[in-house]
Amino acid sequence: MTITRTFCHPDAELRLRRVGWGDLVRVDFMAWLEDGSLFGSSLYDEPLEFIAGEQSVIPGINHLVIGMTIGESRTKLLPPNLAFGLHRSDLCYRVKRRWLKSNHIIPVVGLEVAILKKDRTVVHMIVTELDGEQVTLDANHKLAGKSIMVQLDLLEIGAPPDREMPGTILGGPRN
């Protein structure tokens, strides 16, 4: 279920413009877990700006913003596949405790570590389990497998930097 509310913008032309794929948008957002704990918000920071349909935000935010009008607010519970993905067991690794110690890492459950792979890329992992001489490292996002509630308030619609659009930035006053 999606909850939608719209605040009428005084300019009728701007009220009619809907977000489409490829539009540059600015939104205020709040995101919380199903237990009600807030884990992300732009209300005390800058609004989130992204190009609708690009992979710079989680899929559910892209789906939620498409079709919105300036001043509209939408709230939706996103399942894991539209949020931070399903938890993948193939991203959990068992390593020897001594390997971590040789890299000056003292393993503690909850510790976030950055592992440099042979190809020189960095993988961020979390220690999730310690048993005897083994340590389990998890490369999943910490919110993988969880549903999240997201609220978006559309502030502006604009053209992405590489394309022109009449009116360039469409928006209303920021409250």
N, C-alpha and C positions, 0 to 999 in steps of 0.2 A: 504494500500500500504506500502511495506517495501522498504526502500532504502538501498542498500548494496554496499560497496566498499571494495576492498581487496588490501592490500599492500603485495607484494610477499616477503616471508621470504627466505633468501638465502639457507636454508637447505630444500631440496625437500621433505624429509621424514616428516618434521614438517609441511610443507605446505599441505600435504595430510591428516594429522590427523584431524578429525572432532570431535567436542564435542558430547558426548553421555550422556544419563541419568547416573548419578552416578559419572561423572568426576568432579574433583575439578578444578574450573576455577578461573582466576583472570581477571577482566575487569575494564577498565576505563569506567565511565558512566556519562551521563548528563541527567537530567530529567526536563522538563518544562511543564507548563500548556498551554492550547490552546491559551491563550492570549500572549504567548511568555515569561512569567516570569519564570526564572530558579528557581527551588526550591531544587535541589539536584545535586551534582557533586562530583566526586572523583579527579578532575584534580588538585586541590590544597591540596589534602589529599592522603591517601593510597588508592590503587585500592580496589574494592569490590571483596571479595573472598567468594565463596560459592560452594556447591555441586549441580550440575545441577540436577533438578528434585525434590530437597527437598524443604520444605516449608519455608526456611529461607529468601526467597525473594518473591516479588509479582509474581503471575502466568505468567504475560506477559514477565517478564525478563527470566524466565525459558524457555518459548516457543521460545523466540527470540535467546537465546544462543545455543540451540540445533542445531547441524549441522554446526556451525561456525568453521572457521579455524583460526589459529594464524595470526594476522595482519588484519583480516577482521573487518569491521565496519558495523553495522546495525542500522538503525533508523526507528522507527515505532510509529504510534499513537495507543496507547492502550485504548480500551474502558474501562469503569468503572469496568466491571466484570473481566478484566484481570489486573486491576491496584489495587486500594484500596477498591474495592467492590462497590456494589450499596448502596445508602443511604437507611437505614432500619428505618422505623418509629417506629418499636418495640424497638429500642434502644434509644428512646427519652422518658424522664420521667418528669412528673410534680411533683414538691415537694413544700411544704410550705416554704416561705421565712424565717419564724421563725426557721425552722429546720436547715437551713444553718447558721443563726445567732447564734443558740445555739452551733454550732460547730466552732464558731469564724470565719465564712466566710461571708464576705460582698459581695453579688452577684452583678456582673457587667457583661454585655454582653461581651463575648469573654474570660472571666476568665476561666482558666483551673483548674479543681479541681480533687483531687484524693480521691475517696470514698472507705472506707474500708467496705466490705460486711460482713455479719454475719459469712460466712465461712472463713474469714480472707484473702480473695483475694482482690486485689486493682483494681478498675475500674477507668480509666481516662475519665473525662467528661468535656464538655465545656458548659458554660452558654450561651444559644442561645436566650433566651427571658425572659423578666420580665414583669409581668402584675399584678398589685395590690398585692395580697398576694401570688401569685404563681410564680415559677421559672421553666423554662424548661431547663433540662440538657440533653445533647446529647452525647451518648457513641460511636457514629460512628467515624471512622477516619476522620480527618478534610478534607481529599481529597476524601472521599467516594462520589460516584456519579459523579465524574469528569473524563474525558478522559485526559490522559497525553501522551506527546511525550517523547520517550526514545531513547537515542543513546548509544550503547554498542560498545566498541573497545576491542576485545579479545587479551589479553596479553600473557596468559599462559594456558596450559591444564596440569593437573597433576592427580595423583591418590589420592583418599581420604585417610586420615590417617590410616584407617583400612584395606587397600588393597594395594597390590604391583602392580606396572605396569612397564614394561621395560622403562627406560629413566626417570622415576619418574616425573620430571618436564619438560615440553616442553614449550619453549618460546623463544622470541627474545629480543633484546635490548629494553629497555623502553626509549622512546623519551622524 
